[in-house]
Amino acid sequence: MLGAGGVGKSAMTMQFVSRQFPEDHDPTIEDGYKIRVRVDDEPANLDIVDTTGQAEFTALRNRYLSAGEGFIICYSITDRQSFDAVREFKQLIEEVGHTNDTPVVLVGNKSDLKQLRQVTKEEGLALAQEFSCPFFETSAAYRCYIDNAFHTLVQEIRRKEKEAVQTIKKKSKPKSGIWKRLKSPFQKKKDSLV
């Protein structure tokens, strides 16, 4: 879970893990959760790291960025600055992971606070399209689309893993035309010896 402070990362995580909304909450430095869920009828073991949004803990956050298989980047629809910070978190994932191919789900949280909205849904959708990633507006308070966001991240991770396996298989397969040409002179010699 990545995002600026106060966007509801901990509340989303608590709703997903324990189906509870924390009414009062101390700012997170780092919390870790392990949970086993079923996604698309297959088991998934998740290690969720709820990171701080505070700048003074960037070394701690970077440690998890390098080990993470996928990320939910969260902003609050009631906080323009948290939305503006999303690109920085995406860039951090790319820099620390040395790839722009890490699965990401973009989440605009606090959708229950529509009267305080500072970021439109269309802006969130446009940014997700720029990142080529799924997008959800969620409400941790009412548990709206929380499971969808986490399950979609698992699906994205699985999709990337399948793509990687297919790429490796393609690279390790000998090209049939080349293979036949390399093999044919030896085959002719073998046939002439008989």
N, C-alpha and C positions, 0 to 999 in steps of 0.2 A: 504494500500500500504506500503510494507516494502522493504527496500534495502539500500545500502550504498548511501552516498551523490553523486549527479551528475549522477545517472544512468538513469534519465528521468522519475521518478515517477510522478512528477507534470505535465510534458508534456503529458504523457499517460492519466492521469486523465483529463486534460483539453481537450484533443482530444475526450475522451469518453463523457464527460459532455457537452461540448460546440462546439465540432468539430472545434477547433482552436488549432494551434500550437504556443506556446509562443516563439517568436524569442529571446527575452531577458527576463531573469527571475532571481528574487532574490531567494536565498536559502530559502527553506521552513522551518519554525519552526513547523507549523501545519495548515492545511487547511481542512475544512470539506465541503462536497457537498452532497446534497440530490437530487436524480433523480429517476424518475419512468420510467421503461422500460418494454418492453414485451420480455420475454424469453420463447421459446416454446409455444407461444400463451397464456401465462399466465402473468399477471402483476407482477412486482417485484419492491418494494421500496428499493432503495439502499442508505445507508449512507456510503459514501466513505470518509475515513480519509487519507489524504495525509500526511504521517509522515516525520519527518526529518531523515536523515541518520547520523546525527551528534551525537556523543557519549554523549555530555553534556546534551542532552534532553531525556535521557533514562527513567526517571521517567514519563514524559509525554507520551512517547511511550508505556510504560508498562500498563498505564491506559487503553489504547485502545486495547492492546493485551488481557486483561482479559475480555473485553466486545465483542470482535469481533467474528462473526460467521464464517468468512472465510477470507483468506488473499491471496493477490498476492505478491509473493516475487520476486523482480526485481533485475537484475544485468545488467550491460552493457557488450555487447560482445567485447567492445574495452577496457575493464578494468579488468584484471585478478584478482586484489584484491577485486573488487566488487563481482566477482563470488566466490572467496574463502570465503567471508563473509556470503554467503547464508546459510551455515550450522548453523552459529551462530543465524541467524534470525529464522530458523526452530526450533532450540533448545529453543529459547526464547518463541516462541509460545507454545511449549510443556510444558515448565516450568511454565509460567504464567497461562496458561489455564488448567494445571494439566492433560493433555491428549495428546496423539500423534494422535488423531483422527480428529483434526480440519481440515476442507477443505482448501487446498492450491493449487494455480496454480503458477507454476514457469515460469518466463518470462525473456528471454534474449533480452533486448531492444537495439536499435540503429543498427538494421540489415541493414540499408541503408549505414552504414559505413564499408562495407566489407573490404576495403583496410586497415583499422585500426584494424581488428579483432585480438583479443588475446585469445578468448575462442571459441572453435569449437562447432558446433551444436551438434555433437555427445557427447561432454562433458555435455552439457545441458540436452540432452535426457537421458544420464546415471544417472545424478543426479535426474532428475524427476522420473526415474524408481526406484531409491533408496528410494525416498520419497513416492512412489506410488501416484504420482499426475500428472495432465496434464501439458504439456509444450508447450510454444509458443516462437518463435522468432518474435519480433515486431519491427515496426518502428513508433515511435510517430510522426516523421517528415512527413512521408507519410501516416500515419493512417493505416498501415498494421497490421492486426490481433489484433487491439486494442479491438474492440467490441467482437471478439471471446474470448479473455482472460477474460473479465469481464462476459460475458454470461456463459462461462464455469464454472466460479466460482459460479455463481448463481445455475447452474445445479448441481454442486458438493454439495452445501449447501442443496439443496432440496433432493438430494439422501441420504445424511446423516440423514436428518430429517425423511425421510420415513423409513430408517433402524431403527432409534430410536423408532419410533411408532410401527413397527413390533416387535421389541424386547420386548417392554412393553406389547403388546397384547399377545405374546407368554408366558410371565411370569405370566400374570394375568389369563390366561385360566386354568381352573382346568384340571388335567390329567384325561382323561375319565376312564382309568382302576382303578385308585385310587378312583375317584368319585363314580364309580359304586359299588366298594367294601364298601365304607363308607355308601352309600345310601341303599344298599341291605338289611342289617339286619333290618333297620327301615321299609323298604318296606314289608318284610316278616311279621313283627309283625302287620302292618296295614292290610295286606290281611287276616291274621288269625283272626282278630277281627271282620271281616265282616260276 
